[in-house]
Amino acid sequence: MTTTTHRLKGIVIRASAGNYTVFHEGHEVLCSLRGNLKKELVMTESASRAPRVILAKRKRLTNPVAVGDTVRFHYTTSHQGVITEVEPRRSAVVRFIPRTKEVQVIVANIDLLLVVFSVLEPRLDPWQLDRFLVAAYANGLKPLIVANKCDLPIEPQTEYHLQVYARSGYEVWRVSATRGDGIANLRQRLRGQIAAVCGPSGVGKSSLLNALHPGLGLKVGQVGETTHKGRHTTTLAQLIRLGEDSWIADTPGMRNFELWAVDAETIWQAFPELRPYLSECYFPDCQHDTEPDCAVKEAVEQGKIDQRRYESALLLAKEAQERQQTVGDR
């Protein structure tokens, strides 16, 4: 292949330390980033709706180019190139890093977000799962809850949580990456989609990807016997081709997922079982906490809404209000 300055179009499938692997017409091209792009903030856009989460210019991005980005590039050698342009994103999974006050784009331009948790070792944490589901909604993504390790005994409390999520309208997939249960059906569900796998460490994300893509050979970690938390085996995101028209992104395990720039109203809307009652409260600006004649609280008391899910929404909404107040005081 001869060197050319003609701009080509590709998708970023790996990103590491300023180097980007771009997939173009069946070839992988190792690219660097044009200097001025490192100073620009690529805005997040949504094709499905106008999201409430946007990347504000006053926030710093740790990665101006992310896995999943559609980019324009040109070859500098037969196997290397330079990215000159990043096309607008139609969706993105982002997280806020409190320690550095930076925003990280985990993966861009996906259709489905597979939120993977395990039923045991480590057991499902519904409070953490709710954060992932809210982040998916805020970024205009369709979430699929994937309960892995279903070859292990499912505790009654975990079974209850899974049924609550299913009744709330979420797709809940029960699989066993090690035994193969449900893998074929999940692979069929992903056809024609660009998906991403996310979730805490140790829940079997790498094992799930190995099962979905036989021969992939991703490194698999173990769960600590003392902490019962997973060890990080995936440290960088990458996009994996499942088929002619299917891609799936592997993402680093995240024990903490900080919601960023998601307001309280969006959080209440992110809980599908709450939506029918949000406009039925007596007060238009009801916070669904201590106000009288609150339709949401009445639904909880009548057993129409799960108590824990309501408390989770209330907790996340209060966190959002505190963040807004903190920003407003600056």
C-alpha positions in Angstrom: 0.0 0.0 0.0 1.4 3.4 -1.0 1.5 6.4 1.3 -1.3 8.9 0.6 -2.7 12.0 2.1 -6.2 11.2 1.0 -8.5 11.2 4.1 -10.1 7.9 4.8 -12.9 6.9 7.3 -12.6 4.3 10.0 -13.6 3.2 13.5 -11.2 3.3 16.5 -11.1 -0.3 17.9 -8.2 0.2 20.5 -6.7 3.2 22.2 -3.6 3.1 24.4 -1.1 5.8 25.5 -1.8 8.1 22.5 -1.8 5.3 20.0 -5.1 4.4 18.2 -5.9 1.3 16.1 -8.3 2.2 13.4 -10.3 -0.4 11.5 -10.7 0.4 7.8 -11.9 -1.9 5.1 -10.7 -5.0 6.9 -7.3 -3.6 7.8 -6.0 -2.3 11.2 -4.0 0.9 11.0 -2.0 2.2 13.9 -2.6 5.9 14.1 -1.3 8.9 16.1 -3.4 12.0 16.8 -3.0 15.3 15.0 -1.7 17.8 17.6 -4.6 20.3 17.6 -7.1 17.5 18.3 -5.5 16.8 21.6 -6.8 20.3 22.8 -10.3 19.9 21.5 -13.3 18.5 23.4 -15.5 16.2 21.3 -19.1 16.8 22.1 -21.4 14.0 22.8 -24.6 13.7 20.7 -27.5 11.4 20.6 -29.5 10.3 17.6 -32.4 9.0 19.6 -33.1 12.1 21.8 -31.5 15.2 23.1 -29.6 13.9 26.1 -29.3 15.9 29.4 -25.7 14.8 29.7 -23.2 16.8 27.6 -19.5 17.4 27.8 -19.0 21.0 28.9 -15.9 22.8 27.7 -14.9 23.7 31.2 -14.4 20.0 32.0 -11.3 18.2 31.0 -11.5 15.0 28.9 -8.9 12.4 29.6 -9.3 11.0 26.1 -10.4 13.3 23.2 -10.6 10.2 21.0 -12.2 7.0 22.4 -12.8 3.5 21.3 -15.9 3.4 19.0 -15.2 6.9 17.6 -15.6 7.3 13.8 -12.6 9.2 12.6 -11.0 10.5 9.4 -7.3 9.7 8.9 -4.6 9.4 6.3 -1.7 7.0 5.8 1.8 8.1 6.6 3.4 4.7 5.9 1.9 1.5 4.5 0.6 0.5 8.0 0.5 3.7 10.0 -1.5 6.9 9.8 -2.6 10.1 11.5 -6.2 10.9 12.7 -7.2 14.3 11.5 -10.9 14.5 12.5 -13.3 13.0 14.9 -16.9 12.8 13.7 -19.7 13.8 16.2 -20.7 11.0 18.6 -24.3 9.7 18.6 -23.8 8.2 22.0 -21.2 7.7 24.6 -20.6 6.1 28.0 -18.8 8.7 30.2 -17.7 8.7 33.8 -16.5 11.5 36.1 -13.3 11.0 38.0 -13.6 13.0 41.3 -10.0 12.8 42.2 -8.7 14.5 39.1 -12.0 16.3 38.2 -11.7 14.9 34.7 -14.3 13.2 32.4 -13.4 9.9 30.7 -15.2 8.7 27.6 -15.2 4.9 28.1 -16.7 4.0 24.7 -18.6 5.9 22.0 -21.2 5.3 19.3 -22.8 2.2 20.7 -26.4 0.9 20.5 -26.6 -1.5 23.4 -24.9 -1.4 26.9 -24.6 -4.8 28.4 -24.4 -4.2 32.2 -22.9 -7.4 33.5 -23.2 -8.5 37.1 -22.8 -12.0 38.6 -25.3 -13.8 40.8 -22.5 -14.9 43.1 -18.8 -14.3 43.7 -19.3 -11.4 43.7 -23.0 -11.3 44.3 -25.2 -8.8 42.5 -25.2 -5.3 44.0 -28.5 -3.7 42.9 -27.5 -0.2 44.2 -24.4 -0.2 41.9 -26.4 -1.7 39.1 -28.9 1.2 39.3 -26.0 3.6 38.7 -25.1 1.9 35.5 -28.7 1.8 34.3 -29.1 5.6 35.0 -25.9 6.3 33.1 -27.2 4.3 30.2 -30.5 6.2 30.1 -28.8 9.6 30.5 -26.6 8.8 27.5 -29.5 7.6 25.3 -28.4 3.9 25.4 -30.5 0.7 25.6 -29.3 -1.3 28.6 -29.3 -5.1 28.8 -28.8 -6.6 32.3 -26.7 -9.7 32.0 -26.7 -11.9 35.1 -23.6 -14.1 34.7 -22.5 -17.2 36.6 -26.0 -18.6 36.6 -24.5 -22.1 36.9 -23.9 -21.1 40.6 -26.8 -21.2 43.2 -28.9 -18.1 43.0 -29.8 -16.7 46.5 -33.4 -15.8 47.1 -32.6 -12.1 47.5 -30.7 -12.0 44.2 -33.6 -13.8 42.5 -35.9 -11.2 43.9 -33.8 -8.4 42.5 -33.7 -10.0 39.0 -37.5 -10.3 39.0 -37.9 -6.7 40.0 -35.8 -5.5 37.1 -37.7 -7.7 34.7 -41.0 -6.4 35.9 -39.7 -2.8 35.6 -39.2 -3.3 31.9 -35.5 -4.2 31.6 -34.2 -7.0 29.4 -32.6 -9.4 31.9 -30.4 -12.1 30.4 -29.3 -15.1 32.5 -26.2 -16.7 31.3 -23.2 -18.8 32.3 -20.1 -17.9 30.4 -18.3 -21.0 31.7 -21.1 -23.5 30.9 -22.5 -21.7 27.9 -26.0 -21.3 29.1 -27.8 -18.5 27.2 -24.8 -17.5 25.1 -26.2 -18.5 21.7 -29.4 -16.5 22.3 -27.4 -13.5 23.6 -25.1 -13.6 20.5 -28.2 -13.6 18.3 -29.6 -10.6 20.2 -26.4 -8.7 19.4 -26.5 -9.2 15.7 -26.4 -6.0 13.7 -25.6 -4.0 16.8 -22.6 -2.1 18.3 -22.6 -3.0 21.9 -20.4 -2.5 25.0 -19.8 -4.6 28.0 -19.5 -2.9 31.4 -19.7 -3.7 35.0 -17.7 -4.3 38.1 -14.5 -6.3 38.2 -14.8 -10.1 38.7 -18.3 -10.6 37.3 -17.0 -12.4 34.2 -17.0 -9.8 31.5 -13.9 -11.3 29.8 -15.3 -14.8 30.2 -18.5 -13.6 28.6 -16.7 -12.1 25.6 -14.6 -15.3 25.2 -17.9 -17.3 25.1 -19.5 -14.9 22.6 -16.4 -14.9 20.4 -14.7 -18.4 20.6 -11.0 -18.2 20.2 -10.7 -14.6 21.4 -8.6 -15.7 24.4 -9.0 -12.7 26.7 -7.3 -13.0 30.1 -9.7 -14.1 32.8 -9.2 -13.0 36.5 -10.2 -14.5 39.8 -12.3 -13.1 42.7 -10.4 -12.5 45.9 -11.2 -14.8 48.7 -11.0 -12.1 51.4 -12.6 -9.1 49.7 -14.9 -11.0 47.3 -14.1 -8.3 44.7 -12.8 -9.0 41.3 -9.3 -8.1 40.1 -9.0 -5.9 37.1 -8.0 -8.1 34.0 -9.1 -5.5 31.4 -7.3 -2.2 31.7 -8.1 -0.7 28.3 -11.2 -0.6 26.2 -11.2 -2.3 22.9 -13.8 -3.0 20.2 -14.2 -6.6 19.1 -15.8 -7.8 15.8 -18.4 -10.5 16.5 -19.6 -10.8 12.9 -19.9 -9.0 9.6 -22.3 -6.4 11.1 -21.7 -6.8 14.9 -19.2 -5.2 17.3 -18.8 -5.4 21.0 -16.6 -3.3 23.2 -14.7 -4.6 26.2 -14.3 -2.0 29.0 -12.2 -1.9 32.1 -13.9 -3.1 35.3 -15.3 -0.3 37.4 -15.9 -0.7 41.1 -17.1 2.9 41.4 -19.1 4.6 38.7 -19.6 8.3 39.3 -22.5 9.8 37.5 -21.6 13.1 36.0 -23.8 16.1 35.0 -27.0 14.1 35.4 -29.7 16.2 37.0 -32.3 15.0 39.5 -35.1 15.1 36.9 -33.2 12.8 34.5 -32.5 10.4 37.4 -36.2 10.0 38.2 -37.0 9.5 34.5 -34.3 6.9 34.3 -36.4 4.5 36.5 -39.1 3.2 34.0 -41.5 2.0 36.7 -41.6 5.5 38.2 -42.4 7.4 35.1 -46.2 6.9 35.1 -46.4 8.5 38.5 -44.0 11.4 38.2 -46.6 13.8 36.6 -49.4 12.7 39.0 -48.0 14.4 42.1 -50.0 17.3 43.6 -46.9 19.6 43.5 -45.4 20.1 40.0 -41.9 20.3 41.5 -42.4 17.4 43.8 -39.1 15.9 45.0 -40.9 12.6 45.9 -39.5 12.7 49.5 -41.4 14.5 52.2 -44.0 16.3 50.1 -47.7 15.4 50.7 -49.9 13.8 48.0 -46.9 12.3 46.2 -48.1 9.8 43.6 -44.7 8.1 43.6 -44.7 7.5 47.4 -48.3 6.3 47.2 -47.4 3.8 44.5 -44.5 2.5 46.8 -46.9 2.1 49.7 -49.3 0.2 47.5 -46.6 -2.2 46.4 -46.7 -1.0 42.8 -43.0 0.2 43.0 -40.3 -1.7 44.8 -39.2 0.0 48.0 -35.5 -0.4 47.4 -35.7 0.9 43.8 -37.5 4.0 45.1 -34.9 4.5 47.8 -32.2 4.2 45.1 -33.8 6.8 42.9 -34.2 9.1 45.9 -30.5 8.7 46.9 -29.2 9.3 43.4 -31.5 12.4 43.0 -30.2 13.9 46.2 -26.6 13.3 45.1 -27.4 15.1 41.8 -28.9 18.1 43.7 -25.8 18.3 46.0 -23.6 18.3 42.9 -25.6 21.1 41.3 -25.5 23.1 44.5 -21.7 22.6 44.7 -21.2 23.8 41.1 -23.5 26.7 41.7 -21.6 27.9 44.7 -18.3 28.1 42.8 
